[in-house]
């Protein structure tokens, strides 16, 4: 027994004693658990036993007091953790002085955070509001006052003498909101912006608040505009008049969306996106800041930049006057730079600056426009560039241009170009679009201006000192009047160029005066180095300019021709007629060409084929009348000729020995020879043959009345007799036609 006690004593001696600290911790945990259980039970009792919808008048009253606007709420429920009211519908009406049929704020679901202990005492103290997909109407009245600036101030309040609104919220949050903006002062249409998130914390008079706002612009990609910062303490004028420091972030925001959101225009026409940051500071309603951004995919009016643009800027502004300025502004991209400034005010915005070494792609060409230097000024609907020096392909030009309405541009310009190489410009022209329409940049352009070109080259033809008044409308360029020096002579008239089809269509009304015929024909037709002389041409024509195709093949219209002191290098007409008449040895026709004293006629042209019935050529010793056709593209021809020789040449040919002449030669009673013939082949290689059918018909009439001196334009050796006694001179063709006419039967003699 004694041993058992000893063993027990030893065991008791080594057993641990209870720690008082552990006992206190356990006791604290038990008390805390009990308190939590009591609170949970109390809250559960509140949820189960208290009808929280009865607090609706108190919540409405607090909101109306803090917002200074009528408030309407739907049924209220209670959320336990964290304690908050769930409002099925919230409507905040508009304040007086802001005419609008829509409420200031409306939301389908609202969470109202409340104080727990006041709730247990039957009171509702609002700490925060969280609105899910609300609609907010921002209205500026005719006096230039925004409706949000009067939150918490009722009509008749002294405003500045009273603290801003008296609103005190731990948090105001908006998720997926929609904001509509109506500016009655500017009378601009209502604009709606979706996808807006806002988180405003510690918002109360005399406190510094924190704000985070995000706008999701419409369109593909990120399209995010975010503002983060701190502001306050709240000024008497409200949040709009409070100081602020923060950061503006653009993340793939579309330029068109930004301009619309800034209310510069309902349809800016700009494409592209902006990414970057700007630090902003507002103090005493004065704004200042600086930022750096990158622009991608920039384009306007169908013109796109293939390279990104970096923008560095400083910003300042007066929020009370709503005036802003971006300066300095530096834009770089594609190896070039734009420097300048942008000013924005109630009337809109203006920008001005200078351009250096900018490359701008054009829809109508595969090569870009390169601007070496220029000065510019622009606003939301117009732009003006002067002092410009630029190049496009091989052409350099200088001058200025003004544009109004970027969506449907109206332009004015004054441009001087050093040279235009038509063949080179055709090579850099953009290919036609699907459907046969040209992608020409002038489809929507209207306006006009003055154009001067030192030199225009088209194959071997050069126009110099070109001056034109130009008008543009719906893809058609009209140059009228046009003046130029060409091929040793002059050009005047009007040109219309229709750029709407796949290949441009030209309509030309022109007078070419004393132009060297060989230069003109060699450059525009296949007839090269064949016809020369001083050419005067009145033309009303139309043709299509297609790559690799001669103009002549599409030519149509009408032309009146006169050429003097020229040559036809491919044949000697006198020699060819002597061969047909078999009197070659009797006349001198050694030259391989025909010397032309005068060539006149009218040509009707269709699809490059010319038809004439009054072509007349005068040469030394005779004249020729012709009718027939000529293909201006390949120069093939088919003519019926009537050649008349002077009396001197006729005597040399042996007109007195008429029986020795060929069957195709006829002689009249004046001793003059008339030779009907056919001319085929081409102008470069003609073939002549006697027209025996017509010659036989003429011989049936025996003689050819009339003489040819008159058509040769020679003065008679003697003074002419009085007009009434001088018979009218007839051309050889008229004489032939007279022979072919049936003679009237002589009138019968009266019977005695």
Beta strands, then each sheet from edge to edge (+ up, - down):
strand 1: 71-73
strand 2: 76-79
strand 3: 84-87
strand 4: 90-92
strand 5: 105-107
strand 6: 109-114
strand 7: 126-132
strand 8: 135-140
strand 9: 168-183
strand 10: 188-204
strand 11: 208-216
strand 12: 224-232
strand 13: 244-254
strand 14: 270-283
strand 15: 286-300
strand 16: 303-304
strand 17: 309-318
strand 18: 323-333
strand 19: 336-345
strand 20: 348-360
strand 21: 369-379
strand 22: 382-392
strand 23: 395-404
strand 24: 410-417
strand 25: 420-421
strand 26: 446-458
strand 27: 461-473
strand 28: 476-486
strand 29: 489-498
strand 30: 505-516
strand 31: 531-544
strand 32: 556-568
strand 33: 594-606
strand 34: 609-619
strand 35: 622-631
strand 36: 637-645
strand 37: 665-667
strand 38: 673-681
strand 39: 686-690
sheet 1: 1+ 4- 5+ 8- 9- 7- 6+ 3- 2+
sheet 2: 1+ 4- 5+ 8- 9- 10+ 11- 12+ 13- 14+ 15- 16+
sheet 3: 1+ 4- 5+ 8- 9- 10+ 11- 12+ 13- 14+ 15- 17+ 18- 19+ 20- 21+ 22- 23+ 24- 26- 25-
sheet 4: 1+ 4- 5+ 8- 9- 10+ 11- 12+ 13- 14+ 15- 17+ 18- 19+ 20- 21+ 22- 23+ 24- 26- 27+ 28- 29+ 30- 31+ 32- 33+ 34- 35+ 36- 38+ 37-
sheet 5: 1+ 4- 5+ 8- 9- 10+ 11- 12+ 13- 14+ 15- 17+ 18- 19+ 20- 21+ 22- 23+ 24- 26- 27+ 28- 29+ 30- 31+ 32- 33+ 34- 35+ 36- 38+ 39-
end
